[in-house]
Amino acid sequence: LTKQIFGKKFGKLINILLTIGVFICTIFIFYNIINFISSQYLNQTPTLAISILFFIAIIYMLSKGIRVIARAHIIFFYIAFFLFLLALAGLVQKIDFSNLKPFLEFGWNPIIKGSYSFVAFNVLPILMLNSIPKNMISHSKNFNLHIIFTYLFASITLFLALFFIIS
């Protein structure tokens, strides 16, 4: 589509830049997830072993096609949302607003690094959704509205998660 709109050379440049951007965001998210798992759950397991297991699962998932990936993500979404609501219900009574005061105690670097994570977790799924051709989407009539709703939902969910973790 970018080649049709912007011409062959400029469209190819845009595609390369988009691919590099998605690749960087994917590596960033993958790195954060692997570090979280190795520090919280599998602290005696080497990070390389966890990464290899994730790569095997990702390669297997990619070999099954887009429809299987979409169905699995829908199932995981409902499970994760239910667990998120359970966690919120347990944390509501533990909110302490005095924990929100020392944001700049360690300077601007942790805030900037956290904002990169926030943007990566919100933007990458939307970029990936936009890479799916319109003829493969069964309900493409309200596609833009669904993307806006999904982005707002993800932003609010991430904000609530960060708010409850900090407070």
C-alpha positions in Angstrom: 0.0 0.0 0.0 2.8 2.4 0.8 4.4 1.6 -2.6 1.1 2.5 -4.3 0.7 5.7 -2.4 4.2 7.0 -2.2 5.8 5.4 -5.3 8.3 2.6 -5.5 11.4 4.1 -3.9 9.8 6.2 -1.2 7.3 3.5 -0.4 10.1 1.0 0.0 12.0 3.3 2.3 8.8 3.8 4.4 8.4 0.0 4.6 12.0 -0.5 5.7 11.6 2.2 8.4 8.4 0.7 9.6 10.0 -2.8 9.7 13.0 -1.5 11.6 10.6 0.3 14.1 8.5 -2.8 14.7 11.6 -4.9 15.1 13.1 -2.5 17.7 9.8 -2.3 19.6 9.5 -6.1 19.5 13.0 -6.6 20.8 12.4 -4.1 23.6 9.2 -5.8 24.7 10.8 -9.2 24.4 13.8 -8.1 26.5 11.5 -6.6 29.2 9.3 -9.8 29.4 12.3 -12.1 29.6 14.0 -10.0 32.3 10.7 -9.9 34.3 10.3 -13.6 34.1 13.9 -14.4 35.0 13.8 -12.0 37.9 10.4 -12.8 39.4 9.6 -16.4 38.6 12.6 -18.3 37.2 15.5 -16.5 39.0 17.8 -19.6 38.9 17.2 -20.3 35.2 19.5 -18.7 32.7 18.0 -15.9 30.6 19.2 -17.6 27.4 17.2 -20.7 28.3 14.0 -18.7 28.8 14.7 -16.8 25.6 15.1 -20.0 23.6 11.8 -21.4 25.0 10.0 -18.2 24.0 11.5 -18.3 20.5 10.4 -22.0 20.1 6.9 -21.0 21.2 6.8 -18.0 18.9 8.1 -19.9 15.9 5.5 -22.7 16.5 2.7 -20.1 16.7 3.9 -18.3 13.6 3.8 -21.6 11.6 0.1 -22.0 12.3 -1.1 -18.9 10.5 -2.9 -15.7 11.2 -6.3 -17.2 12.1 -4.9 -19.5 14.8 -2.8 -16.6 16.2 -5.9 -14.4 16.3 -8.0 -17.0 18.0 -5.3 -17.7 20.6 -4.9 -14.0 21.3 -8.7 -13.6 21.9 -8.7 -16.4 24.4 -5.6 -15.0 26.1 -7.2 -11.6 26.2 -10.2 -12.8 28.1 -8.1 -14.8 30.6 -5.7 -11.9 31.1 -8.5 -9.3 31.6 -10.2 -11.5 34.1 -6.9 -11.9 36.1 -6.4 -8.2 35.8 -9.8 -7.4 37.3 -9.1 -9.9 40.1 -5.8 -8.2 40.9 -7.4 -4.7 40.8 -10.1 -5.9 43.2 -7.5 -7.1 45.6 -5.4 -4.0 45.4 -8.1 -1.3 45.8 -8.0 -1.4 49.6 -4.2 -1.2 49.6 -3.9 2.2 47.8 -1.7 4.7 49.6 -1.5 8.1 47.8 1.7 9.0 49.7 3.6 6.5 47.5 2.9 8.8 44.5 4.9 11.7 45.8 8.6 10.7 45.2 8.5 10.4 41.4 11.6 12.4 40.7 13.7 11.0 43.5 16.0 9.2 41.1 15.9 11.9 38.3 14.3 11.8 34.9 15.9 8.7 33.5 13.6 6.1 35.1 10.6 8.1 34.0 11.8 8.3 30.4 12.6 4.6 30.3 9.2 3.8 31.7 7.5 6.0 29.1 9.4 4.0 26.3 7.8 0.8 27.7 4.4 2.4 27.9 4.6 3.6 24.3 6.0 0.3 23.0 3.3 -1.7 24.7 0.6 0.5 23.2 1.9 1.2 19.7 3.3 -2.1 18.6 0.0 -4.0 18.6 -1.7 -1.3 16.6 1.2 -1.3 14.1 0.8 -5.1 13.8 -2.9 -4.8 13.3 -2.4 -2.3 10.5 -0.1 -4.6 8.7 -3.0 -7.1 8.1 -4.5 -6.6 4.7 -8.1 -5.3 4.6 -9.3 -8.3 2.5 -8.3 -10.7 5.4 -10.4 -8.8 7.9 -13.9 -10.1 8.1 -15.5 -7.0 9.6 -13.5 -4.2 8.0 -16.3 -1.7 8.1 -15.7 -0.5 11.7 -11.9 -1.3 11.7 -10.7 2.2 12.5 -13.2 2.6 15.3 -12.1 -0.7 16.8 -8.5 0.3 16.7 -9.2 3.6 18.5 -11.3 1.8 21.1 -8.5 -0.8 21.5 -5.8 1.8 21.9 -7.9 3.7 24.5 -8.6 0.5 26.4 -5.0 -0.5 26.4 -3.9 2.9 27.6 -6.4 3.0 30.4 -5.5 -0.5 31.4 -1.8 0.2 31.5 -2.4 3.4 33.4 -4.5 1.6 36.0 -1.8 -1.1 36.3 0.9 1.4 36.8 -1.2 3.5 39.3 -1.9 0.5 41.4 1.7 -0.8 41.3 3.0 2.6 42.4 0.4 3.5 45.0 
